[in-house]
């Protein structure tokens, strides 16, 4: 089944509204003085087109931008989130007061370009490991204030979400282990502090992996393991915990890591290194 046929859970409307209010406040401020040059009764039709191939994402944010500016603006979408788009495709058509279309243009496109870029790179990575059974995860390396938006875009691109923040799962890393007095002590403290929350431990070698498995954590993150050591880790774990590979993941290394048998691969580049998709709006 293609990603465009997969059910994608919609973004939280409250988060979308917050993102849009913040973006409009910083862009419009006390008013769009350039749009004010246009007669208020002037109406226009605009269309947003793609100048390159990619994966669309960000409909809810675009809708919210124009709804906040002017409820009389109508939007007709020709594509949907998660769909592959090609150069020259018309993504949406807008109709309404020219002032409103031009005031909302940049804010709407900023969301649509960034999120489509995130979805596009996610699709590229997901295609590389198609058929291996591994799940690709994002990280917390997101643009401040846009985490939920980017994590939604990752799903639109066919990848999966790691924890959303510091509150929904434990990720016990080197400094936590040192401060807690060891892996076993850290895992025990996590179980006592929030029973039922997933507990993941990051390890740097096979000896630490054995400690984490002995502590009965739910998942182990293999930090910058070589392919050889990752294979050894999979054999050592033998299903006792989920294994997640992390670090040094590139286009060149991704498939090899996936073929080791790990359950997950986390990739900061999905949200950190994405390039905005080239889109533009033109009045007709």
C-alpha positions as CSV (number, residue, x, y, z in Angstrom):
1,X,0.0,0.0,0.0
2,X,1.4,3.4,-0.9
3,X,1.7,6.1,1.8
4,X,-0.9,8.2,0.0
5,X,-3.4,5.4,0.6
6,X,-2.5,5.1,4.3
7,X,-4.7,6.7,7.0
8,X,-2.7,9.6,8.5
9,X,-3.9,10.8,11.9
10,X,-4.8,14.5,11.6
11,X,-2.8,17.1,13.5
12,X,-4.2,18.5,16.8
13,X,-6.3,21.5,15.8
14,X,-5.3,23.4,19.0
15,X,-1.6,23.1,18.0
16,X,-2.3,24.2,14.5
17,X,-4.1,27.3,15.8
18,X,-1.3,28.2,18.1
19,X,1.3,27.8,15.4
20,X,-0.7,30.1,13.1
21,X,-1.5,32.7,15.7
22,X,2.2,33.0,16.5
23,X,3.2,33.1,12.8
24,X,0.7,35.8,11.9
25,X,1.6,37.9,14.9
26,X,5.2,38.0,13.9
27,X,4.5,38.6,10.2
28,X,1.5,40.9,10.0
29,X,2.1,42.7,13.3
30,X,0.1,46.0,13.2
31,X,-1.0,45.4,9.6
32,X,0.1,44.6,6.1
33,X,0.9,48.1,4.8
34,X,1.7,46.8,1.3
35,X,-1.6,45.0,0.9
36,X,-3.4,48.2,2.1
37,X,-2.4,49.8,-1.3
38,X,-5.0,47.5,-3.0
39,X,-8.7,48.7,-3.0
40,X,-10.6,46.7,-0.4
41,X,-13.3,45.7,-2.9
42,X,-10.8,44.0,-5.2
43,X,-11.2,40.3,-5.4
44,X,-8.7,37.8,-6.8
45,X,-8.1,34.1,-7.5
46,X,-4.7,32.6,-6.7
47,X,-3.2,29.2,-7.2
48,X,-0.3,27.6,-5.4
49,X,2.0,25.5,-7.7
50,X,4.9,23.2,-7.0
51,X,8.2,23.9,-8.7
52,X,9.7,20.5,-7.8
53,X,8.6,17.0,-7.0
54,X,7.9,16.1,-3.4
55,X,5.3,15.0,-0.8
56,X,2.6,17.5,0.2
57,X,2.1,18.3,3.8
58,X,0.5,21.3,5.7
59,X,-3.1,21.6,4.6
60,X,-4.4,22.3,8.1
61,X,-2.0,25.1,8.6
62,X,-2.8,26.8,5.3
63,X,-6.5,26.5,6.0
64,X,-6.0,28.0,9.5
65,X,-4.0,31.0,8.2
66,X,-6.7,32.2,5.8
67,X,-9.5,31.3,8.2
68,X,-7.8,33.6,10.8
69,X,-7.3,36.4,8.3
70,X,-10.6,36.4,6.4
71,X,-13.4,33.8,6.7
72,X,-14.6,34.8,3.2
73,X,-11.5,33.3,1.5
74,X,-12.4,29.9,-0.1
75,X,-9.8,27.2,-0.7
76,X,-10.1,24.3,-3.1
77,X,-7.4,21.7,-2.6
78,X,-6.3,19.6,-5.6
79,X,-3.9,17.4,-3.6
80,X,-3.9,16.0,-0.1
81,X,-1.3,15.5,2.7
82,X,1.0,12.5,2.0
83,X,0.4,12.6,-1.7
84,X,3.4,12.8,-4.2
85,X,3.3,16.0,-6.1
86,X,5.2,16.9,-9.3
87,X,6.7,20.0,-10.9
88,X,4.0,22.2,-12.2
89,X,1.2,20.7,-10.2
90,X,-1.5,23.0,-8.9
91,X,-1.9,22.2,-5.2
92,X,-4.7,24.5,-4.3
93,X,-6.8,27.4,-5.6
94,X,-7.9,30.3,-3.5
95,X,-10.5,32.9,-4.1
96,X,-11.3,36.0,-2.0
97,X,-10.3,39.6,-1.3
98,X,-6.9,40.3,-2.9
99,X,-5.7,42.0,0.3
100,X,-6.4,38.8,2.3
101,X,-4.8,36.5,-0.2
102,X,-1.6,38.5,-0.3
103,X,-1.4,39.1,3.4
104,X,-1.7,35.3,4.1
105,X,0.5,34.2,1.2
106,X,3.9,34.1,2.9
107,X,2.7,32.7,6.2
108,X,0.7,29.9,4.5
109,X,3.6,29.0,2.2
110,X,6.1,29.0,5.0
111,X,4.1,26.2,6.7
112,X,3.4,24.4,3.4
113,X,7.0,24.5,2.1
114,X,8.6,23.5,5.4
115,X,6.3,20.6,6.2
116,X,6.3,19.4,2.6
117,X,10.1,19.4,2.8
118,X,10.0,17.4,6.0
119,X,7.5,14.9,4.4
120,X,9.6,14.7,1.3
121,X,12.9,13.7,3.0
122,X,11.0,11.3,5.2
123,X,9.6,9.6,2.1
124,X,13.0,9.4,0.6
125,X,14.4,7.6,3.6
126,X,11.4,5.4,4.0
127,X,11.7,4.2,0.4
128,X,15.3,3.2,1.0
129,X,14.3,0.6,3.7
130,X,11.0,-0.5,2.1
131,X,10.6,-4.2,2.6
132,X,13.1,-4.6,5.4
133,X,10.6,-4.4,8.2
134,X,12.5,-1.7,10.1
135,X,10.7,1.5,11.3
136,X,12.4,4.8,10.8
137,X,11.9,7.3,13.7
138,X,12.3,11.0,14.0
139,X,13.9,12.7,17.0
140,X,13.5,15.8,19.2
141,X,15.8,17.8,16.8
142,X,12.9,19.9,15.5
143,X,12.3,23.6,14.9
144,X,11.3,25.2,18.2
145,X,7.5,25.6,18.4
146,X,6.9,23.3,15.4
147,X,7.6,19.9,16.8
148,X,4.0,18.6,16.5
149,X,3.8,20.0,12.9
150,X,7.1,18.4,11.8
151,X,6.3,15.1,13.5
152,X,3.0,15.1,11.6
153,X,5.0,15.7,8.4
154,X,7.3,12.8,9.2
155,X,4.2,10.5,9.3
156,X,2.9,11.9,6.0
157,X,6.3,10.9,4.5
158,X,5.9,7.3,5.7
159,X,8.2,7.3,8.8
160,X,7.3,7.2,12.4
161,X,7.5,9.3,15.6
162,X,9.8,8.7,18.5
163,X,8.7,10.3,21.8
164,X,7.1,13.7,21.3
165,X,8.9,15.3,24.2
166,X,10.5,14.7,27.6
167,X,7.2,13.7,29.2
168,X,5.9,10.7,27.3
169,X,8.8,8.2,27.5
170,X,12.1,7.7,29.3
171,X,15.3,8.0,27.3
172,X,18.1,7.3,29.7
173,X,21.4,8.5,28.2
174,X,25.0,8.6,29.4
175,X,24.6,11.6,31.7
176,X,21.4,10.2,33.3
177,X,23.2,6.9,33.9
178,X,26.1,8.6,35.6
179,X,23.9,10.8,37.7
180,X,21.7,7.8,38.7
181,X,24.6,5.6,39.6
182,X,24.4,3.1,36.8
183,X,22.0,1.6,34.2
184,X,20.2,-0.8,36.6
185,X,19.6,2.0,39.1
186,X,18.3,4.4,36.4
187,X,15.9,1.8,35.0
188,X,14.6,1.0,38.5
189,X,14.1,4.6,39.3
190,X,12.2,5.1,36.0
191,X,9.9,2.2,36.8
192,X,9.2,3.6,40.3
193,X,8.7,7.2,39.0
194,X,6.2,6.5,36.2
195,X,5.1,2.9,36.0
196,X,3.8,2.1,32.5
197,X,5.9,4.7,30.7
198,X,8.3,3.2,28.1
199,X,11.9,3.0,29.3
200,X,14.7,3.2,26.7
201,X,18.4,3.1,27.5
202,X,21.2,4.5,25.3
203,X,24.3,2.3,25.2
204,X,27.7,2.8,23.7
205,X,29.1,-0.7,23.6
206,X,28.1,-4.4,24.0
207,X,28.9,-4.5,27.7
208,X,26.5,-1.7,28.3
209,X,23.9,-3.5,26.1
210,X,24.2,-6.5,28.4
211,X,23.6,-4.3,31.4
212,X,20.5,-2.7,29.8
213,X,19.1,-6.1,28.9
214,X,19.7,-7.3,32.4
215,X,17.8,-4.3,33.7
216,X,14.8,-5.3,31.6
217,X,14.3,-2.0,29.8
218,X,11.8,-1.9,27.0
219,X,14.2,-0.6,24.3
220,X,17.9,-0.1,23.8
221,X,19.4,2.6,21.7
222,X,22.6,1.6,20.0
223,X,24.6,4.8,19.8
224,X,27.0,4.9,16.8
225,X,27.5,1.2,16.7
226,X,29.3,-0.2,13.6
227,X,27.4,-2.6,11.3
228,X,29.4,-5.5,12.8
229,X,28.6,-4.5,16.4
230,X,25.0,-3.9,15.5
231,X,24.7,-7.5,14.2
232,X,26.3,-8.7,17.4
233,X,23.9,-6.6,19.4
234,X,20.9,-8.1,17.6
235,X,22.2,-11.7,18.3
236,X,22.9,-10.8,21.9
237,X,19.5,-9.3,22.5
238,X,17.7,-12.2,20.8
239,X,14.4,-10.4,21.3
240,X,14.8,-9.5,25.0
241,X,14.3,-5.8,24.1
242,X,13.6,-3.7,21.1
243,X,16.7,-2.3,19.5
244,X,17.1,1.1,18.0
245,X,20.1,2.1,15.9
246,X,21.1,5.8,16.1
247,X,24.0,7.9,14.9
248,X,25.9,8.1,11.6
249,X,22.8,7.4,9.6
250,X,23.1,8.6,6.0
251,X,21.8,7.7,2.6
252,X,24.9,5.5,2.2
253,X,24.6,3.6,5.6
254,X,20.8,3.4,6.0
255,X,20.1,0.2,4.2
256,X,23.0,-1.7,5.7
257,X,21.8,-0.7,9.2
258,X,18.3,-1.8,8.4
259,X,19.5,-5.2,7.2
260,X,21.1,-6.0,10.6
261,X,17.8,-6.8,12.1
262,X,17.2,-3.9,14.4
263,X,13.7,-2.8,15.0
264,X,14.1,0.9,14.7
265,X,16.5,3.5,13.2
266,X,16.3,7.1,14.5
267,X,17.3,9.8,12.1
268,X,17.7,13.5,13.3
269,X,18.0,14.6,9.6
270,X,14.3,14.0,9.0
271,X,13.4,17.2,10.8
272,X,16.8,18.9,11.3
273,X,18.3,19.0,7.8
274,X,15.2,19.2,5.7
275,X,15.0,21.6,2.7
276,X,11.8,23.5,2.2
277,X,10.0,22.4,-1.0
278,X,9.9,25.1,-3.7
279,X,6.3,26.3,-4.0
280,X,4.8,29.6,-5.1
281,X,1.5,31.4,-5.3
282,X,0.4,33.4,-8.3
283,X,-2.8,35.5,-8.8
284,X,-4.7,34.7,-11.9
